[in-house]
Amino acid sequence: MSWAQSLIKLATYEVEVLQKRLGEIADRRLQCEMKLAFLEAEGEAEAERARHDVEAGWYQVGFWEGLRARKALIQADIARIAIEEAGARDALALAFEEQKKYEQVAEGIRLARVKEAARLETAALDELGLRRAAGGR
């Protein structure tokens, strides 16, 4: 395996690792968004319960304060994860660029080898033709 192929293989591995990391981050964000949706549904259910139960009204203020605090924590987590996700996307984009550069270098090397082989073959055929021409005189 050539050094260029080794670099491509390493770059591909790095891309795969970063893709996996990005997937994990997206999963965490989705889980937080689902928790937030659950809290909102819980708040709506509690509001409906309070409308029908006079006793529940006494606890409504404490419930809403606790719900706001829990929502704020989850929203802060979502914001933090969004920043982490943006960083992971940037790192993945850079890794893709590096991989593409290595692939282009490897392709350039391959084309140079093919061109050199064709040049050597042409030179050998020219020399053979000159020898035949000189021997046929």
N, CA and C atoms as a LAMMPS dump frame, in Angstrom:
ITEM: TIMESTEP
0
ITEM: NUMBER OF ATOMS
411
ITEM: BOX BOUNDS ff ff ff
-5.0000000000000000e+02 5.0000000000000000e+02
-5.0000000000000000e+02 5.0000000000000000e+02
-5.0000000000000000e+02 5.0000000000000000e+02
ITEM: ATOMS id mol type element x y z
1 1 1 N 0.846 -1.173 0
2 1 2 C 0 0 0
3 1 3 C 0.889 1.233 0
4 2 1 N 0.594 2.171 -0.866
5 2 2 C 1.42 3.377 -0.961
6 2 3 C 1.082 4.336 0.177
7 3 1 N 1.953 5.31 0.348
8 3 2 C 1.735 6.293 1.398
9 3 3 C 0.46 7.08 1.141
10 4 1 N 0.137 7.33 -0.135
11 4 2 C -1.08 8.076 -0.459
12 4 3 C -2.315 7.266 -0.079
13 5 1 N -2.283 5.96 -0.344
14 5 2 C -3.411 5.111 0.027
15 5 3 C -3.558 5.033 1.548
16 6 1 N -2.431 5.031 2.253
17 6 2 C -2.479 5.024 3.717
18 6 3 C -3.126 6.304 4.241
19 7 1 N -2.753 7.431 3.647
20 7 2 C -3.354 8.703 4.062
21 7 3 C -4.851 8.726 3.77
22 8 1 N -5.241 8.186 2.638
23 8 2 C -6.669 8.134 2.288
24 8 3 C -7.411 7.26 3.292
25 9 1 N -6.807 6.135 3.634
26 9 2 C -7.442 5.229 4.582
27 9 3 C -7.605 5.895 5.95
28 10 1 N -6.58 6.595 6.407
29 10 2 C -6.658 7.308 7.685
30 10 3 C -7.709 8.424 7.64
31 11 1 N -7.743 9.152 6.53
32 11 2 C -8.717 10.23 6.391
33 11 3 C -10.137 9.668 6.362
34 12 1 N -10.322 8.543 5.709
35 12 2 C -11.64 7.905 5.666
36 12 3 C -12.061 7.464 7.06
37 13 1 N -11.138 6.923 7.819
38 13 2 C -11.43 6.514 9.189
39 13 3 C -11.834 7.725 10.028
40 14 1 N -11.102 8.824 9.878
41 14 2 C -11.42 10.03 10.63
42 14 3 C -12.816 10.539 10.271
43 15 1 N -13.161 10.502 8.996
44 15 2 C -14.492 10.925 8.564
45 15 3 C -15.555 10.041 9.206
46 16 1 N -15.318 8.731 9.222
47 16 2 C -16.286 7.807 9.822
48 16 3 C -16.465 8.071 11.313
49 17 1 N -15.371 8.334 12.008
50 17 2 C -15.44 8.618 13.438
51 17 3 C -16.231 9.909 13.673
52 18 1 N -15.955 10.921 12.876
53 18 2 C -16.659 12.197 13.04
54 18 3 C -18.14 12.068 12.674
55 19 1 N -18.458 11.246 11.69
56 19 2 C -19.865 11.023 11.344
57 19 3 C -20.592 10.343 12.502
58 20 1 N -19.928 9.385 13.123
59 20 2 C -20.525 8.695 14.266
60 20 3 C -20.741 9.676 15.416
61 21 1 N -19.754 10.509 15.668
62 21 2 C -19.86 11.506 16.742
63 21 3 C -21.005 12.47 16.464
64 22 1 N -21.12 12.909 15.217
65 22 2 C -22.207 13.814 14.852
66 22 3 C -23.561 13.142 15.045
67 23 1 N -23.653 11.87 14.701
68 23 2 C -24.891 11.129 14.904
69 23 3 C -25.263 11.04 16.379
70 24 1 N -24.269 10.795 17.227
71 24 2 C -24.513 10.724 18.67
72 24 3 C -24.982 12.073 19.214
73 25 1 N -24.383 13.142 18.736
74 25 2 C -24.779 14.478 19.173
75 25 3 C -26.214 14.767 18.729
76 26 1 N -26.539 14.409 17.496
77 26 2 C -27.899 14.627 16.996
78 26 3 C -28.909 13.811 17.803
79 27 1 N -28.533 12.604 18.197
80 27 2 C -29.416 11.787 19.037
81 27 3 C -29.654 12.449 20.392
82 28 1 N -28.589 12.98 20.988
83 28 2 C -28.745 13.671 22.282
84 28 3 C -29.649 14.884 22.15
85 29 1 N -29.482 15.639 21.063
86 29 2 C -30.332 16.811 20.838
87 29 3 C -31.792 16.39 20.694
88 30 1 N -32.018 15.327 19.945
89 30 2 C -33.375 14.828 19.747
90 30 3 C -33.993 14.387 21.068
91 31 1 N -33.204 13.718 21.912
92 31 2 C -33.705 13.302 23.217
93 31 3 C -34.094 14.503 24.076
94 32 1 N -33.276 15.544 24.046
95 32 2 C -33.599 16.753 24.81
96 32 3 C -34.862 17.425 24.266
97 33 1 N -34.995 17.463 22.959
98 33 2 C -36.192 18.056 22.375
99 33 3 C -37.436 17.248 22.749
100 34 1 N -37.28 15.941 22.816
101 34 2 C -38.406 15.1 23.226
102 34 3 C -38.756 15.333 24.7
103 35 1 N -37.747 15.509 25.546
104 35 2 C -38 15.82 26.961
105 35 3 C -38.746 17.148 27.079
106 36 1 N -38.335 18.128 26.273
107 36 2 C -38.998 19.426 26.306
108 36 3 C -40.457 19.304 25.87
109 37 1 N -40.702 18.542 24.827
110 37 2 C -42.076 18.325 24.367
111 37 3 C -42.885 17.601 25.442
112 38 1 N -42.274 16.655 26.143
113 38 2 C -42.953 15.947 27.214
114 38 3 C -43.309 16.908 28.338
115 39 1 N -42.389 17.793 28.691
116 39 2 C -42.675 18.77 29.747
117 39 3 C -43.817 19.702 29.352
118 40 1 N -43.839 20.103 28.093
119 40 2 C -44.931 20.967 27.632
120 40 3 C -46.267 20.23 27.7
121 41 1 N -46.247 18.964 27.327
122 41 2 C -47.477 18.166 27.418
123 41 3 C -47.888 17.987 28.875
124 42 1 N -46.921 17.792 29.741
125 42 2 C -47.205 17.663 31.17
126 42 3 C -47.816 18.952 31.715
127 43 1 N -47.3 20.095 31.262
128 43 2 C -47.852 21.382 31.69
129 43 3 C -49.291 21.562 31.219
130 44 1 N -49.563 21.159 29.991
131 44 2 C -50.931 21.258 29.474
132 44 3 C -51.868 20.331 30.24
133 45 1 N -51.402 19.14 30.563
134 45 2 C -52.225 18.202 31.322
135 45 3 C -52.495 18.736 32.718
136 46 1 N -51.503 19.329 33.338
137 46 2 C -51.686 19.893 34.677
138 46 3 C -52.637 21.076 34.643
139 47 1 N -52.553 21.897 33.614
140 47 2 C -53.471 23.031 33.483
141 47 3 C -54.898 22.54 33.31
142 48 1 N -55.082 21.504 32.534
143 48 2 C -56.419 20.924 32.344
144 48 3 C -56.935 20.337 33.655
145 49 1 N -56.055 19.677 34.38
146 49 2 C -56.451 19.102 35.677
147 49 3 C -56.85 20.192 36.648
148 50 1 N -56.113 21.302 36.64
149 50 2 C -56.409 22.4 37.555
150 50 3 C -57.756 23.042 37.233
151 51 1 N -58.142 23.023 35.982
152 51 2 C -59.442 23.59 35.605
153 51 3 C -60.599 22.782 36.195
154 52 1 N -60.361 21.493 36.353
155 52 2 C -61.436 20.607 36.807
156 52 3 C -61.358 20.282 38.3
157 53 1 N -60.227 20.524 38.915
158 53 2 C -60.048 20.153 40.325
159 53 3 C -59.627 21.391 41.1
160 54 1 N -60.467 21.809 42.02
161 54 2 C -60.188 23.009 42.81
162 54 3 C -58.958 22.823 43.686
163 55 1 N -58.78 21.637 44.231
164 55 2 C -57.629 21.36 45.098
165 55 3 C -56.303 21.514 44.344
166 56 1 N -56.288 21.151 43.078
167 56 2 C -55.052 21.215 42.288
168 56 3 C -54.606 22.654 42.089
169 57 1 N -55.519 23.596 42.148
170 57 2 C -55.177 25.008 41.974
171 57 3 C -54.22 25.514 43.028
172 58 1 N -54.265 24.936 44.216
173 58 2 C -53.384 25.376 45.299
174 58 3 C -51.911 25.087 44.968
175 59 1 N -51.689 24.065 44.209
176 59 2 C -50.315 23.655 43.895
177 59 3 C -49.836 24.156 42.526
178 60 1 N -50.698 24.858 41.856
179 60 2 C -50.42 25.297 40.488
180 60 3 C -49.186 26.197 40.403
181 61 1 N -49.05 27.147 41.294
182 61 2 C -47.934 28.099 41.235
183 61 3 C -46.597 27.368 41.373
184 62 1 N -46.501 26.477 42.339
185 62 2 C -45.264 25.713 42.526
186 62 3 C -44.97 24.819 41.333
187 63 1 N -46.018 24.229 40.795
188 63 2 C -45.823 23.366 39.63
189 63 3 C -45.264 24.168 38.459
190 64 1 N -45.855 25.352 38.202
191 64 2 C -45.404 26.157 37.057
192 64 3 C -43.972 26.641 37.231
193 65 1 N -43.6 26.996 38.475
194 65 2 C -42.216 27.419 38.719
195 65 3 C -41.242 26.262 38.461
196 66 1 N -41.595 25.088 38.953
197 66 2 C -40.756 23.918 38.729
198 66 3 C -40.681 23.555 37.25
199 67 1 N -41.813 23.658 36.566
200 67 2 C -41.841 23.346 35.133
201 67 3 C -40.973 24.328 34.353
202 68 1 N -41.066 25.612 34.697
203 68 2 C -40.226 26.62 34.013
204 68 3 C -38.736 26.336 34.24
205 69 1 N -38.399 25.964 35.466
206 69 2 C -36.988 25.676 35.78
207 69 3 C -36.498 24.459 34.991
208 70 1 N -37.314 23.405 34.943
209 70 2 C -36.912 22.213 34.194
210 70 3 C -36.811 22.516 32.703
211 71 1 N -37.743 23.312 32.181
212 71 2 C -37.687 23.68 30.762
213 71 3 C -36.448 24.515 30.466
214 72 1 N -36.113 25.419 31.373
215 72 2 C -34.927 26.259 31.167
216 72 3 C -33.662 25.406 31.118
217 73 1 N -33.584 24.403 31.995
218 73 2 C -32.411 23.514 31.987
219 73 3 C -32.314 22.746 30.666
220 74 1 N -33.438 22.235 30.207
221 74 2 C -33.429 21.459 28.965
222 74 3 C -33.131 22.37 27.774
223 75 1 N -33.672 23.584 27.779
224 75 2 C -33.39 24.518 26.682
225 75 3 C -31.912 24.904 26.673
226 76 1 N -31.315 25.045 27.858
227 76 2 C -29.875 25.328 27.928
228 76 3 C -29.082 24.141 27.378
229 77 1 N -29.522 22.917 27.707
230 77 2 C -28.863 21.726 27.157
231 77 3 C -28.974 21.697 25.634
232 78 1 N -30.153 22.025 25.118
233 78 2 C -30.355 22.032 23.661
234 78 3 C -29.445 23.062 23.007
235 79 1 N -29.33 24.236 23.615
236 79 2 C -28.457 25.278 23.057
237 79 3 C -26.998 24.83 23.076
238 80 1 N -26.578 24.195 24.177
239 80 2 C -25.197 23.709 24.286
240 80 3 C -24.936 22.609 23.255
241 81 1 N -25.886 21.721 23.098
242 81 2 C -25.734 20.633 22.127
243 81 3 C -25.722 21.185 20.704
244 82 1 N -26.509 22.229 20.441
245 82 2 C -26.52 22.839 19.106
246 82 3 C -25.145 23.418 18.762
247 83 1 N -24.501 24.026 19.746
248 83 2 C -23.15 24.565 19.526
249 83 3 C -22.167 23.414 19.272
250 84 1 N -22.296 22.358 20.075
251 84 2 C -21.434 21.19 19.89
252 84 3 C -21.667 20.553 18.521
253 85 1 N -22.928 20.511 18.102
254 85 2 C -23.263 19.935 16.8
255 85 3 C -22.672 20.763 15.658
256 86 1 N -22.724 22.083 15.798
257 86 2 C -22.139 22.951 14.774
258 86 3 C -20.627 22.713 14.676
259 87 1 N -19.971 22.569 15.82
260 87 2 C -18.539 22.289 15.82
261 87 3 C -18.224 20.946 15.187
262 88 1 N -19.056 19.953 15.475
263 88 2 C -18.847 18.625 14.893
264 88 3 C -19.062 18.661 13.381
265 89 1 N -20.045 19.43 12.931
266 89 2 C -20.281 19.564 11.486
267 89 3 C -19.086 20.235 10.798
268 90 1 N -18.54 21.265 11.442
269 90 2 C -17.363 21.932 10.881
270 90 3 C -16.173 20.979 10.806
271 91 1 N -15.958 20.216 11.88
272 91 2 C -14.852 19.257 11.893
273 91 3 C -15.044 18.197 10.809
274 92 1 N -16.276 17.76 10.616
275 92 2 C -16.559 16.766 9.58
276 92 3 C -16.311 17.345 8.191
277 93 1 N -16.708 18.592 7.991
278 93 2 C -16.475 19.232 6.69
279 93 3 C -14.976 19.336 6.398
280 94 1 N -14.196 19.701 7.408
281 94 2 C -12.739 19.777 7.228
282 94 3 C -12.145 18.398 6.942
283 95 1 N -12.647 17.385 7.627
284 95 2 C -12.145 16.025 7.394
285 95 3 C -12.465 15.568 5.972
286 96 1 N -13.659 15.91 5.474
287 96 2 C -14.014 15.577 4.095
288 96 3 C -13.072 16.283 3.112
289 97 1 N -12.765 17.551 3.405
290 97 2 C -11.85 18.294 2.532
291 97 3 C -10.474 17.636 2.5
292 98 1 N -9.969 17.251 3.673
293 98 2 C -8.659 16.588 3.743
294 98 3 C -8.685 15.271 2.968
295 99 1 N -9.744 14.511 3.152
296 99 2 C -9.86 13.232 2.438
297 99 3 C -9.85 13.475 0.932
298 100 1 N -10.571 14.476 0.488
299 100 2 C -10.636 14.777 -0.948
300 100 3 C -9.255 15.187 -1.467
301 101 1 N -8.522 15.975 -0.681
302 101 2 C -7.171 16.372 -1.095
303 101 3 C -6.276 15.153 -1.277
304 102 1 N -6.318 14.233 -0.326
305 102 2 C -5.498 13.027 -0.425
306 102 3 C -5.892 12.2 -1.641
307 103 1 N -7.194 12.104 -1.901
308 103 2 C -7.654 11.346 -3.063
309 103 3 C -7.182 12.004 -4.358
310 104 1 N -7.191 13.335 -4.399
311 104 2 C -6.728 14.04 -5.597
312 104 3 C -5.23 13.843 -5.793
313 105 1 N -4.461 13.871 -4.718
314 105 2 C -3.017 13.631 -4.819
315 105 3 C -2.763 12.22 -5.325
316 106 1 N -3.48 11.243 -4.781
317 106 2 C -3.303 9.853 -5.212
318 106 3 C -3.664 9.704 -6.69
319 107 1 N -4.728 10.361 -7.112
320 107 2 C -5.122 10.293 -8.528
321 107 3 C -4.068 10.961 -9.406
322 108 1 N -3.504 12.068 -8.948
323 108 2 C -2.43 12.73 -9.697
324 108 3 C -1.209 11.834 -9.838
325 109 1 N -0.864 11.134 -8.763
326 109 2 C 0.271 10.205 -8.805
327 109 3 C -0.017 9.072 -9.789
328 110 1 N -1.225 8.538 -9.734
329 110 2 C -1.595 7.445 -10.639
330 110 3 C -1.522 7.902 -12.097
331 111 1 N -2.043 9.098 -12.381
332 111 2 C -2.014 9.613 -13.747
333 111 3 C -0.578 9.88 -14.211
334 112 1 N 0.262 10.366 -13.304
335 112 2 C 1.664 10.606 -13.656
336 112 3 C 2.367 9.289 -13.986
337 113 1 N 2.057 8.236 -13.227
338 113 2 C 2.658 6.927 -13.503
339 113 3 C 2.192 6.387 -14.853
340 114 1 N 0.894 6.542 -15.133
341 114 2 C 0.367 6.081 -16.421
342 114 3 C 1.018 6.86 -17.554
343 115 1 N 1.162 8.164 -17.377
344 115 2 C 1.774 9.002 -18.409
345 115 3 C 3.235 8.612 -18.616
346 116 1 N 3.946 8.365 -17.533
347 116 2 C 5.353 7.972 -17.636
348 116 3 C 5.48 6.61 -18.314
349 117 1 N 4.602 5.668 -17.979
350 117 2 C 4.636 4.35 -18.615
351 117 3 C 4.36 4.479 -20.112
352 118 1 N 3.406 5.328 -20.469
353 118 2 C 3.107 5.533 -21.892
354 118 3 C 4.296 6.179 -22.599
355 119 1 N 4.969 7.12 -21.953
356 119 2 C 6.136 7.773 -22.543
357 119 3 C 7.263 6.764 -22.76
358 120 1 N 7.5 5.919 -21.772
359 120 2 C 8.55 4.911 -21.9
360 120 3 C 8.216 3.904 -23.003
361 121 1 N 6.954 3.525 -23.097
362 121 2 C 6.549 2.582 -24.145
363 121 3 C 6.716 3.209 -25.523
364 122 1 N 6.355 4.479 -25.655
365 122 2 C 6.506 5.182 -26.936
366 122 3 C 7.983 5.287 -27.306
367 123 1 N 8.818 5.599 -26.313
368 123 2 C 10.252 5.705 -26.58
369 123 3 C 10.822 4.35 -27.004
370 124 1 N 10.387 3.277 -26.351
371 124 2 C 10.869 1.938 -26.714
372 124 3 C 10.423 1.574 -28.122
373 125 1 N 9.179 1.896 -28.465
374 125 2 C 8.689 1.598 -29.817
375 125 3 C 9.411 2.437 -30.867
376 126 1 N 9.687 3.697 -30.534
377 126 2 C 10.441 4.552 -31.47
378 126 3 C 11.848 3.995 -31.704
379 127 1 N 12.493 3.552 -30.621
380 127 2 C 13.83 2.992 -30.744
381 127 3 C 13.792 1.709 -31.577
382 128 1 N 12.788 0.884 -31.346
383 128 2 C 12.651 -0.347 -32.124
384 128 3 C 12.438 -0.025 -33.601
385 129 1 N 11.612 0.967 -33.881
386 129 2 C 11.382 1.378 -35.269
387 129 3 C 12.643 1.912 -35.915
388 130 1 N 13.426 2.688 -35.17
389 130 2 C 14.685 3.214 -35.704
390 130 3 C 15.681 2.084 -35.991
391 131 1 N 15.744 1.083 -35.123
392 131 2 C 16.642 -0.036 -35.346
393 131 3 C 16.241 -0.827 -36.575
394 132 1 N 14.951 -1.037 -36.73
395 132 2 C 14.492 -1.776 -37.921
396 132 3 C 14.756 -0.984 -39.184
397 133 1 N 14.525 0.322 -39.07
398 133 2 C 14.764 1.163 -40.244
399 133 3 C 16.253 1.182 -40.589
400 134 1 N 17.102 1.24 -39.583
401 134 2 C 18.549 1.256 -39.83
402 134 3 C 19.025 -0.094 -40.329
403 135 1 N 18.46 -1.17 -39.864
404 135 2 C 18.871 -2.504 -40.297
405 135 3 C 18.329 -2.833 -41.672
406 136 1 N 17.263 -2.254 -42.1
407 136 2 C 16.66 -2.533 -43.378
408 136 3 C 17.316 -1.761 -44.498
409 137 1 N 18.179 -0.866 -44.263
410 137 2 C 18.825 -0.075 -45.313
411 137 3 C 19.9 -0.785 -45.966
